[in-house]
């Protein structure tokens, strides 16, 4: 599913994402959780959306604790292939990602969040990989040391670009994310690994951060091609949640579309579920294929 016009502020974009899980023998699919709908707001508007699923199913939509739009599919028939296809037409407006103002008290780091906001930001300040904090603290000393005062945005930009330029990108098919300590030791990782490192680095500094799962469009990819992607958002008073892509080192703009956010980098997969094989069947390893297609529709 997903993505955005290249430069035209109001041009709609036609997006398609398809997930297929072929299995040679029929299986009973357990209910699947699907998070493929974009997060609407002042920067994203959904013009139309269609979800096509096979085998036969019943669908229920709900908002999770992070206000992500999530569908719960219950399957009525067994099948040898599970296919989930999402087609979305969107308007994307965020073509000036650097056009924001930070509250006066937060322009320079360190700063303290407002007491009211701090109460709500607690989950995004708590470390997920608490055991990695000593290693993260040592790595962060190249950007900031106790007693220094630095512009908050510049500090975030330094960390973001340091990950993008100092670590090797590596596509990983394994589930989950690497711990920040592993990424620091290997100097390599996937987009979700880089996002996890950036988030935990921010939390170590006392900055609220969260994980974002979504899609990216790049002019360097073949026509109509996009990609699933992961990045981070940091809460800056006055500006709100601002996205940082530690794979490219850029501030997130209209080449990214957020689908789901979470405090934990492993809790918002696009599709999750399981299937049950017959007790007398031969064990098989299913193969999953994911396709993301993007095309711009002129205004």
TORDREN-639401 format. One record per residue (C-alpha): x, y, z; residue in three letters. Coordinates in steps of 0.5 Angstrom, whole numbers, padded with zeros to 4 digits, always signed. Each point is the difference from the previous one (the first is absolute). Layout:
<rs>
XYZALA/...
</rs>
This chain:
<rs>
+0000+0000+0000UNK/+0003+0007+0000UNK/+0002+0006-0002UNK/+0001+0007-0002UNK/+0001+0005-0005UNK/+0007+0002-0002UNK/-0001+0007+0001UNK/-0007+0002-0002UNK/-0003+0003+0006UNK/-0007-0002-0001UNK/+0001-0006-0005UNK/-0003-0007+0002UNK/+0003-0006+0000UNK/-0002-0007-0002UNK/+0003-0005+0005UNK/+0000-0008+0000UNK/+0003-0005+0005UNK/-0001-0007-0001UNK/+0002-0006+0005UNK/+0000-0007-0002UNK/+0001-0006+0004UNK/+0000-0006-0005UNK/-0001-0007+0003UNK/+0000-0007-0004UNK/-0005-0003+0005UNK/-0007+0003+0003UNK/+0001+0003+0007UNK/-0005+0003+0005UNK/+0002+0008+0000UNK/+0000+0003+0007UNK/-0003+0007+0001UNK/+0005+0005-0003UNK/+0001+0007+0002UNK/+0001+0005-0005UNK/+0003+0007+0000UNK/+0000+0002-0007UNK/-0004+0007+0000UNK/+0004+0006+0001UNK/-0001+0005+0006UNK/-0004+0006-0003UNK/+0001+0007+0003UNK/+0002+0007-0003UNK/+0005-0003-0004UNK/-0003-0006-0003UNK/-0007-0001-0003UNK/-0003-0007-0002UNK/-0004+0001-0006UNK/-0002-0007-0001UNK/+0002-0007+0003UNK/-0001-0007-0002UNK/+0002-0007+0004UNK/+0000-0006-0004UNK/+0001-0007+0004UNK/+0000-0007-0002UNK/-0003-0005+0002UNK/-0007+0002+0003UNK/+0000+0004+0006UNK/-0003+0005+0005UNK/+0003+0007+0001UNK/-0001+0004+0006UNK/+0004+0007+0001UNK/+0002+0003+0006UNK/+0005+0005+0003UNK/+0006-0002+0004UNK/+0003+0003+0007UNK/+0004+0004-0005UNK/-0006+0002-0004UNK/+0003-0004-0006UNK/-0006-0003-0005UNK/+0000-0007+0001UNK/-0004-0005-0004UNK/-0001-0007+0003UNK/-0002-0006-0005UNK/-0003-0006+0002UNK/+0001-0005-0006UNK/-0007-0005-0001UNK/+0004-0005-0005UNK/+0006-0003+0000UNK/+0005+0001-0006UNK/+0007-0001-0003UNK/+0001+0007-0001UNK/-0001+0006+0004UNK/+0000+0007-0004UNK/-0001+0007+0003UNK/+0000+0006-0005UNK/-0001+0007+0002UNK/-0002+0005-0005UNK/+0000+0007+0003UNK/-0001+0007-0004UNK/+0003+0006+0005UNK/+0002+0007+0000UNK/+0007+0002+0003UNK/+0001+0007+0002UNK/+0007+0000+0004UNK/+0004+0003-0005UNK/+0004+0004+0005UNK/+0002-0004+0006UNK/+0005+0005+0002UNK/-0005+0005+0001UNK/-0002+0000+0007UNK/+0001+0004+0007UNK/+0003-0003+0006UNK/-0003+0003+0007UNK/+0005+0005+0003UNK/+0002-0004+0006UNK/+0002-0006-0005UNK/+0004+0003-0005UNK/+0006-0002+0004UNK/+0002-0006+0003UNK/+0000-0002+0006UNK/-0008+0002+0001UNK/-0005-0003+0005UNK/-0007-0002-0003UNK/-0006+0004+0002UNK/-0003-0004+0006UNK/-0007-0001-0003UNK/+0004-0003-0007UNK/+0005-0004+0004UNK/-0006-0004+0004UNK/-0002-0002-0007UNK/+0007-0001-0003UNK/+0002-0005+0005UNK/-0001-0006-0004UNK/+0005+0003-0006UNK/+0005+0002+0005UNK/+0001-0007+0003UNK/+0005-0004-0003UNK/-0001-0007-0003UNK/+0007-0002+0000UNK/+0002+0002+0007UNK/+0006-0004+0000UNK/+0003+0003-0006UNK/+0000+0007+0004UNK/+0007+0000+0002UNK/+0002-0001-0007UNK/-0004+0005-0003UNK/+0002+0005+0005UNK/+0007-0001-0002UNK/-0002+0000-0008UNK/-0004+0007+0001UNK/+0006+0004+0004UNK/+0003+0001-0007UNK/-0006+0005-0001UNK/-0002+0002+0007UNK/+0003+0000+0007UNK/-0003+0002+0006UNK/+0001+0008+0001UNK/+0000+0001-0007UNK/-0006+0004-0003UNK/-0002-0001-0008UNK/-0005+0001-0004UNK/-0005-0005+0000UNK/-0002-0001-0007UNK/+0008+0000-0002UNK/+0001-0006+0006UNK/-0005-0004-0003UNK/+0002+0001-0007UNK/+0007-0002+0002UNK/-0002-0006+0003UNK/-0005-0002-0006UNK/+0006+0002-0006UNK/+0005-0004+0004UNK/-0004-0006+0000UNK/-0001+0001-0007UNK/+0007+0001-0002UNK/+0004-0004+0005UNK/-0004-0007-0001UNK/-0001-0005-0005UNK/-0008-0001-0003UNK/-0001-0007+0000UNK/-0007-0003-0002UNK/-0002-0005+0005UNK/-0005-0006+0000UNK/+0000-0002+0007UNK/-0006+0002+0004UNK/+0001+0006+0006UNK/+0005+0005+0001UNK/+0008+0000+0002UNK/+0001+0003+0006UNK/+0004+0006+0000UNK/+0006-0003+0003UNK/+0000-0005-0006UNK/-0001+0006-0005UNK/+0006+0004+0003UNK/+0004-0006+0000UNK/-0001-0003-0007UNK/+0000+0007-0003UNK/-0006-0002-0004UNK/-0007-0002+0000UNK/-0007+0001-0003UNK/-0005+0006+0000UNK/-0003-0002+0006UNK/+0006-0001+0003UNK/+0003+0007-0001UNK/-0007+0002+0002UNK/+0001-0004+0007UNK/+0007+0003+0001UNK/-0003+0007-0001UNK/-0006+0000+0004UNK/+0004-0003+0006UNK/+0006+0005-0001UNK/-0006+0005+0001UNK/-0003-0003+0006UNK/+0007+0000+0003UNK/+0001+0007-0001UNK/-0007+0001+0003UNK/-0004+0001-0006UNK/-0006-0003-0002UNK/+0000-0004-0006UNK/-0004-0006-0003UNK/+0000-0005-0006UNK/-0003+0001-0007UNK/-0002-0005-0005UNK/-0002+0002-0007UNK/+0002+0001-0007UNK/+0005+0004-0004UNK/+0000+0002-0007UNK/+0007+0002-0003UNK/+0001+0003-0007UNK/+0006-0005-0001UNK/-0004-0006+0000UNK/-0004-0003-0006UNK/-0006+0004-0002UNK/-0006-0002+0004UNK/+0004-0004+0005UNK/+0000+0002+0008UNK/+0003-0003+0006UNK/-0002-0002+0007UNK/+0004+0004+0005UNK/+0001+0002+0007UNK/+0002+0006+0003UNK/+0000+0004+0007UNK/-0004+0006+0002UNK/+0002+0005+0006UNK/-0005+0004+0004UNK/+0003+0008+0000UNK/-0005+0005+0004UNK/-0003+0004-0005UNK/+0001-0004-0006UNK/-0003-0006+0002UNK/+0003-0007-0002UNK/+0005+0001-0006UNK/+0003-0006-0004UNK/+0007-0002-0001UNK/+0002-0005-0005UNK/+0007-0003+0003UNK/+0001-0004-0007UNK/+0000+0006-0004UNK/+0002+0005+0005UNK/-0006+0005-0002UNK/-0006+0003+0004UNK/-0006-0004-0002UNK/-0004+0004-0006UNK/-0005-0002-0005UNK/+0004-0006-0003UNK/-0002-0004+0007UNK/-0007-0002+0002UNK/-0001-0002+0007UNK/-0005-0006+0001UNK/+0001-0002+0007UNK/+0004+0003+0006UNK/+0002-0003+0007UNK/+0005+0000+0006UNK/+0003-0007-0002UNK/+0003-0001-0006UNK/-0003-0007-0001UNK/-0007+0001+0002UNK/-0003+0003-0007UNK/+0002-0005-0006UNK/-0005+0001-0006UNK/-0003-0007+0000UNK/+0001-0005+0006UNK/-0004-0006+0001UNK/+0001-0008+0000UNK/-0002-0006-0004UNK/-0002-0007+0003UNK/+0003-0006-0004UNK/-0004-0007+0000UNK/+0003-0004+0005UNK/+0002-0006-0005UNK/+0002+0005-0005UNK/+0008+0001-0002UNK/+0003+0006+0003UNK/+0001+0006-0005UNK/+0004+0006+0000UNK/-0005+0005-0003UNK/+0003+0006-0004UNK/-0003+0007+0000UNK/+0001+0005-0005UNK/-0001+0008+0001UNK/-0001+0005-0006UNK/-0001+0007+0001UNK/-0002+0004-0007UNK/-0001+0008+0000UNK/-0002+0004-0005UNK/-0001+0008-0001UNK/-0007+0002-0002UNK/+0001+0008-0003UNK/-0004+0005+0003UNK/
</rs>
